[in-house]
Amino acid sequence: RCAPARDSHGPPRQGHGSSRAASLHWTGERAVSVLLLGLLPAAYLCPGPAVDYSLAAALTLHGHWGLGQVITDYVHGDVPIKVANVGLYILSGLTFAGLCHFNYHDVGICKAVAMLWSL
């Protein structure tokens, strides 16, 4: 028998419920990707705090899910997977906190990218 399917953020699941959860996760990933496609022009056309914080959240979530798939593909064994997932959550939390700190205490993501392009 084949091993049950497992997403990168939980234990192996069996039955029909896992296909629904996987479908919802896939839909969420695509929604964030489409949201990022809209946020990038918005960051250029109307930069501001709303776009900065939306970018911070969407970029962090997009990166978190992407690195989660890397863990799923390349990390094997129960303990290494748990350690990698804990590290991923810490990294994602620090990334989001750092971007929010940058948005609040500095120029923000949109303005920073515009400043880099003006060099």
C-alpha positions in Angstrom: 0.0 0.0 0.0 1.0 3.5 -0.6 1.7 5.9 2.3 -1.2 8.4 2.9 -0.8 11.9 1.5 0.7 14.5 3.8 0.9 18.2 3.5 3.9 20.0 5.0 2.1 21.3 8.0 0.5 18.3 9.6 0.4 14.6 10.2 -0.5 12.1 7.5 -4.2 12.1 6.7 -6.4 9.4 5.4 -9.8 9.3 3.9 -11.7 11.7 1.7 -11.2 14.7 4.0 -7.6 15.1 3.0 -8.5 15.7 -0.7 -10.8 18.5 0.3 -8.1 20.1 2.6 -5.6 19.8 -0.2 -8.0 21.4 -2.6 -8.6 24.3 -0.3 -4.9 24.7 0.3 -4.2 24.7 -3.4 -7.0 27.2 -4.0 -5.5 29.4 -1.2 -2.1 29.3 -2.8 -3.5 30.3 -6.1 -5.5 33.1 -4.6 -2.4 34.6 -2.9 -0.5 34.3 -6.1 -3.2 36.2 -8.0 -3.4 38.7 -5.1 0.4 39.3 -5.5 -0.1 39.9 -9.2 -2.5 42.7 -8.4 -0.5 44.1 -5.5 2.7 44.6 -7.6 1.1 47.2 -9.9 -0.8 48.7 -7.0 2.5 49.2 -5.2 3.7 51.2 -8.1 0.6 53.1 -8.9 -0.7 53.9 -5.4 1.9 53.2 -2.7 0.8 53.5 0.9 0.5 51.7 4.2 -2.4 49.5 3.1 -0.4 48.1 0.1 2.8 47.9 2.2 1.1 45.7 4.9 -0.8 43.7 2.3 2.5 43.0 0.5 4.1 42.0 3.8 1.3 39.5 4.5 1.1 38.1 1.0 4.8 37.8 0.5 5.3 36.1 3.8 2.5 33.6 3.2 3.6 32.9 -0.3 7.2 32.2 0.9 5.9 30.1 3.8 3.9 27.9 1.6 6.7 27.6 -1.0 9.3 26.6 1.6 6.8 24.2 3.2 6.7 22.4 -0.1 10.5 22.2 -0.2 10.3 20.6 3.3 7.7 18.2 2.1 9.8 17.2 -0.9 13.3 17.0 0.7 13.0 16.4 4.4 12.3 12.8 5.5 11.7 11.3 8.9 9.3 12.4 11.7 11.8 14.3 13.8 13.5 16.2 11.0 10.1 17.2 9.5 9.0 18.5 12.9 12.2 20.5 13.4 12.0 21.9 9.8 8.4 22.9 10.3 9.1 24.6 13.6 12.0 26.5 11.9 9.7 27.4 9.0 7.1 28.9 11.4 9.8 30.8 13.2 11.3 32.1 10.0 7.9 33.1 8.6 6.9 34.9 11.9 10.2 36.8 11.9 9.9 37.7 8.3 6.4 39.1 8.8 7.4 40.9 11.9 10.4 42.4 10.2 8.4 43.6 7.2 5.8 45.1 9.5 8.5 46.8 11.5 10.1 48.1 8.3 6.7 49.4 7.2 6.0 51.2 10.5 9.4 52.5 11.4 10.9 53.2 8.0 9.8 54.1 4.5 7.8 50.9 3.7 8.1 48.3 1.1 6.7 50.3 -1.8 8.9 53.4 -1.2 12.0 51.2 -0.6 11.6 49.4 -3.9 11.0 52.8 -5.7 14.2 54.1 -4.0 16.1 51.1 -5.3 14.8 51.6 -8.8 15.8 55.3 -8.8 19.5 54.4 -8.2 
